[in-house]
C-alpha cells in the first residue's frame, strides 16, 4: 500500500493550511491561491528534471507541428521534453526525417540555401527557456505537417502520474516553491533541505538492488509551528 497518494487539490490544501499557520490568517486571497497553484505546477516539472525522466515512464504522445514555407525551423510547445528519434515524419511525402547533428548541418549547408521537402532535422535551443527548436533541412519549400512521438513533461493536472513513493518528495518541493513565492524564504529553506534529502534517498533506493535505509525527516520552524515528521 502506498504511504502517499496525493492529488494536486490535496497538495494545495496542505500548503494553504501551512501558510495560514505561518501568517495567522484564516482566509487565502485570490493572489495567494494563484501563487500556490503556480508553485505546484513548477514543482511538478522541477522534480521531473531533478530526478531525471528516464527513471519512470512519462507521458508519451504523438504530436504535430506545421512547418512554414521558407522558414528553416519549427518551435515546439514548451511541455515537450524530448522528440523520439525515428518517429519524425511527413506523411504527405511518405518520408521519415533523419536526426543529424548541428555540426553536420552547418557543414553541408551553413547558409540554409537548399530548399525542398525536409529530410533531416536537428534539435536545438529556441532561445526560450524550456522550448525546443527543430531545425529542418532542406528549408521547407511549402507548408508541411510534421508528426512525431514526444515525451511530455507532466503538467499541472498530472500529479497522480508520479510514482506514489515520490509524492512526499513532490510535496516538499511544492511547499518550498510556494513559501518562497509568498515571501517566506527562510521557512522555505526547511522544505528545500527536506526535498534534497528525500530526493537523494529516492535515488539511492531506486538505483540499487540492495537494502536501503531511508531516514525519517522531521521539520520544525521558528514561528510556533509544532515539529512534525514527514511534512
Secondary structure, 3 states (H helix, E strand, C coil): CCCCCCCHHHHHHHHHHHHHHHHCCCCCCHHHHHHHHHHHHHHHHHHHHHHCHHHCCCEEEEEEEEECCCCCEEECCCCEEEECCCCCEEHHHCEECEECCHHHHHHHHCCCCCEECCCEEEEEECCCCCCEEEEEECEECCCEEEEEEEEECCCCCCHHHCCHHHHHHHHHHHHHHHHHHCCCHHHHHHHHHHHHHHHHHHHHHHCCCCCCCCCCCEECCCCCCCCEECC
